[in-house]
Amino acid sequence: MSCYYIIGVRMDNRIDNAVKFQEVLTKNGCKIKTRLGMHEVRDEDCSNDGLIVLQPCGNKEDVEGLVNELNRLEGITAKYIDLN
């Protein structure tokens, strides 16, 4: 098992897509060591798009499976970097 992977996720329309995204993360919670979410915040409004950085742990097939599952969600684009 390795934790030397990073998954970058772009979420469009996070108000509508966050629930399904969170369901996938919860289902895979034991495989995710770190999660960092970022979105633009301004006085007048809050951005509806965001970036999420995940640090999964597992073998390459586990990580690829998570990325594929995320990419099946509407409004989600996920890519990973293998740092092994």
HUGIVEN-V910337 format. One record per backbone hydrogen bond with DSSP energy under -0.5 kcal/mol. CO is the residue of the C=O (numbers start at 1). NH is the residue of the N-H. If there is no record, write none. Layout:
co->CO nh->NH
co->CO nh->NH
This chain:
co->2 nh->58
co->3 nh->5
co->4 nh->83
co->6 nh->8
co->6 nh->81
co->7 nh->54
co->8 nh->79
co->9 nh->11
co->9 nh->52
co->10 nh->12
co->10 nh->77
co->11 nh->50
co->13 nh->16
co->13 nh->17
co->14 nh->18
co->17 nh->21
co->18 nh->22
co->19 nh->23
co->20 nh->24
co->21 nh->25
co->22 nh->26
co->23 nh->27
co->24 nh->28
co->26 nh->29
co->28 nh->31
co->29 nh->32
co->31 nh->33
co->31 nh->57
co->34 nh->55
co->36 nh->53
co->38 nh->51
co->40 nh->47
co->45 nh->42
co->48 nh->14
co->50 nh->11
co->51 nh->38
co->52 nh->9
co->53 nh->36
co->54 nh->7
co->54 nh->56
co->55 nh->33
co->55 nh->34
co->56 nh->5
co->58 nh->2
co->59 nh->63
co->60 nh->64
co->61 nh->65
co->62 nh->66
co->63 nh->67
co->64 nh->68
co->65 nh->69
co->66 nh->70
co->67 nh->71
co->68 nh->72
co->70 nh->73
co->73 nh->76
co->75 nh->12
co->77 nh->10
co->79 nh->8
co->81 nh->6
co->81 nh->83
